Amino acid sequence: MRSIALKGRTYPADLNPGGTAFGGWVMAKMDKAASIAVDYIIKSPAVTVTVSRINFLKPIHNGDIFTIYTEITAIGKTSITVYVSVEVKNHNTNQPYEVTSAEFKFVAVNRTGKPVDVRKVIREDVDEHINTLLNRNKK
Ligand SMILES: CC(C)(COP(=O)(O)OP(=O)(O)OC[C@H]1O[C@@H](n2cnc3c(N)ncnc32)[C@H](O)[C@@H]1OP(=O)(O)O)[C@@H](O)C(=O)NCCC(=O)NCCS
């Protein structure tokens, strides 16, 4: 199930010399959005282990209002995969269009940074979609 994790606007400090948003700036926002999605389902901290399939589909311009959507797509023994999609609202039409997408994988960790079993730190109030993923990939 897709949720909104972050919203914001692009400012001049976020732009590359070509006048569109830095890829690294967008990726940092996506990483934060994905970590928020993970925080909603587990009680322990989690760290990013991989970022894959990143697609910069369209440029983001100065002043653009963006919304970052997240969807948990897989749960392994200690890992959680989040699909992240960034949409920008067209200023004239108000219609959203996708500008960037990627897959972020997080690992649930304990206080010393060692991987922990997701099922031991899962929150009690997770929704049906998360329960389905937990049951599908039970190891
Ligand atoms: C993430 C980290 C804790 C994993 O530790 P590790 O001892 O390598 O853990 P494991 O080999 O047991 O792998 C843990 C999980 O990550 C997955 N994983 C590890 N490396 C991976 C890779 N290169 N590609 C895909 N998955 C990977 C494993 O498949 C496993 O998932 P599963 O338990 O759901 O099957 C460790 O590599 C680390 O601390 N990395 C730095 C994290 C960081 O600083 N991130 C940036 C800031 S948040």
The ligand as an SDF file (V2000), in Angstrom:
LIG
                    3D

 48 50  0  0  0  0  0  0  0  0999 V2000
   23.6780   -3.3760    6.5600 C   0  0  0  0  0  0  0  0  0  0  0  0
   24.6060   -4.2120    7.4570 C   0  0  0  0  0  0  0  0  0  0  0  0
   24.1760   -4.0660    8.9240 C   0  0  0  0  0  0  0  0  0  0  0  0
   24.4420   -5.6780    7.0160 C   0  0  0  0  0  0  0  0  0  0  0  0
   25.3170   -6.4280    7.7980 O   0  0  0  0  0  0  0  0  0  0  0  0
   25.7940   -7.8910    7.2770 P   0  0  0  0  0  0  0  0  0  0  0  0
   26.5540   -8.5300    8.3730 O   0  0  0  0  0  0  0  0  0  0  0  0
   26.3930   -7.7460    5.9330 O   0  0  0  0  0  0  0  0  0  0  0  0
   24.4070   -8.6010    7.2070 O   0  0  0  0  0  0  0  0  0  0  0  0
   23.9570   -9.9010    6.4240 P   0  0  0  0  0  0  0  0  0  0  0  0
   24.9720  -10.4250    5.4660 O   0  0  0  0  0  0  0  0  0  0  0  0
   23.4440  -10.8010    7.4930 O   0  0  0  0  0  0  0  0  0  0  0  0
   22.7240   -9.3390    5.5580 O   0  0  0  0  0  0  0  0  0  0  0  0
   21.6220   -8.7460    6.1880 C   0  0  0  0  0  0  0  0  0  0  0  0
   20.5390   -8.5870    5.1590 C   0  0  0  0  0  0  0  0  0  0  0  0
   20.9700   -7.6420    4.1830 O   0  0  0  0  0  0  0  0  0  0  0  0
   20.9160   -8.2250    2.8950 C   0  0  0  0  0  0  0  0  0  0  0  0
   22.0800   -7.7450    2.1400 N   0  0  0  0  0  0  0  0  0  0  0  0
   23.3280   -7.5410    2.6220 C   0  0  0  0  0  0  0  0  0  0  0  0
   24.1220   -7.0980    1.6290 N   0  0  0  0  0  0  0  0  0  0  0  0
   23.3430   -7.0270    0.5150 C   0  0  0  0  0  0  0  0  0  0  0  0
   23.5850   -6.6340   -0.8290 C   0  0  0  0  0  0  0  0  0  0  0  0
   24.7970   -6.2320   -1.2320 N   0  0  0  0  0  0  0  0  0  0  0  0
   22.5800   -6.7050   -1.7060 N   0  0  0  0  0  0  0  0  0  0  0  0
   21.3380   -7.0840   -1.3130 C   0  0  0  0  0  0  0  0  0  0  0  0
   21.0470   -7.4660   -0.0580 N   0  0  0  0  0  0  0  0  0  0  0  0
   22.0400   -7.4290    0.8460 C   0  0  0  0  0  0  0  0  0  0  0  0
   20.9920   -9.7370    3.1120 C   0  0  0  0  0  0  0  0  0  0  0  0
   20.3920  -10.4230    2.0410 O   0  0  0  0  0  0  0  0  0  0  0  0
   20.2120   -9.8740    4.4040 C   0  0  0  0  0  0  0  0  0  0  0  0
   18.8200   -9.8200    4.1400 O   0  0  0  0  0  0  0  0  0  0  0  0
   17.8130  -10.9380    4.7530 P   0  0  0  0  0  0  0  0  0  0  0  0
   18.2000  -11.1650    6.1820 O   0  0  0  0  0  0  0  0  0  0  0  0
   16.4610  -10.3120    4.6680 O   0  0  0  0  0  0  0  0  0  0  0  0
   17.9520  -12.1570    3.9160 O   0  0  0  0  0  0  0  0  0  0  0  0
   26.1120   -3.7840    7.2970 C   0  0  0  0  0  0  0  0  0  0  0  0
   26.5310   -4.1120    5.9800 O   0  0  0  0  0  0  0  0  0  0  0  0
   26.2890   -2.2970    7.5260 C   0  0  0  0  0  0  0  0  0  0  0  0
   26.3300   -1.8500    8.6680 O   0  0  0  0  0  0  0  0  0  0  0  0
   26.3890   -1.5010    6.4310 N   0  0  0  0  0  0  0  0  0  0  0  0
   26.4820   -0.0430    6.5640 C   0  0  0  0  0  0  0  0  0  0  0  0
   25.0640    0.5590    6.5670 C   0  0  0  0  0  0  0  0  0  0  0  0
   25.1070    2.0510    6.4510 C   0  0  0  0  0  0  0  0  0  0  0  0
   25.9600    2.6940    7.0480 O   0  0  0  0  0  0  0  0  0  0  0  0
   24.1740    2.6110    5.6540 N   0  0  0  0  0  0  0  0  0  0  0  0
   24.1660    4.0120    5.3320 C   0  0  0  0  0  0  0  0  0  0  0  0
   23.6120    4.8610    6.3980 C   0  0  0  0  0  0  0  0  0  0  0  0
   21.9980    4.3640    6.9820 S   0  0  0  0  0  0  0  0  0  0  0  0
  1  2  1  0
  2  3  1  0
  2  4  1  0
  2 36  1  0
  4  5  1  0
  5  6  1  0
  6  7  2  0
  6  8  1  0
  6  9  1  0
  9 10  1  0
 10 11  2  0
 10 12  1  0
 10 13  1  0
 13 14  1  0
 14 15  1  0
 15 16  1  0
 15 30  1  0
 16 17  1  0
 17 18  1  0
 17 28  1  0
 18 19  1  0
 18 27  1  0
 19 20  2  0
 20 21  1  0
 21 22  1  0
 21 27  2  0
 22 23  1  0
 22 24  2  0
 24 25  1  0
 25 26  2  0
 26 27  1  0
 28 29  1  0
 28 30  1  0
 30 31  1  0
 31 32  1  0
 32 33  2  0
 32 34  1  0
 32 35  1  0
 36 37  1  0
 36 38  1  0
 38 39  2  0
 38 40  1  0
 40 41  1  0
 41 42  1  0
 42 43  1  0
 43 44  2  0
 43 45  1  0
 45 46  1  0
 46 47  1  0
 47 48  1  0
M  END
$$$$
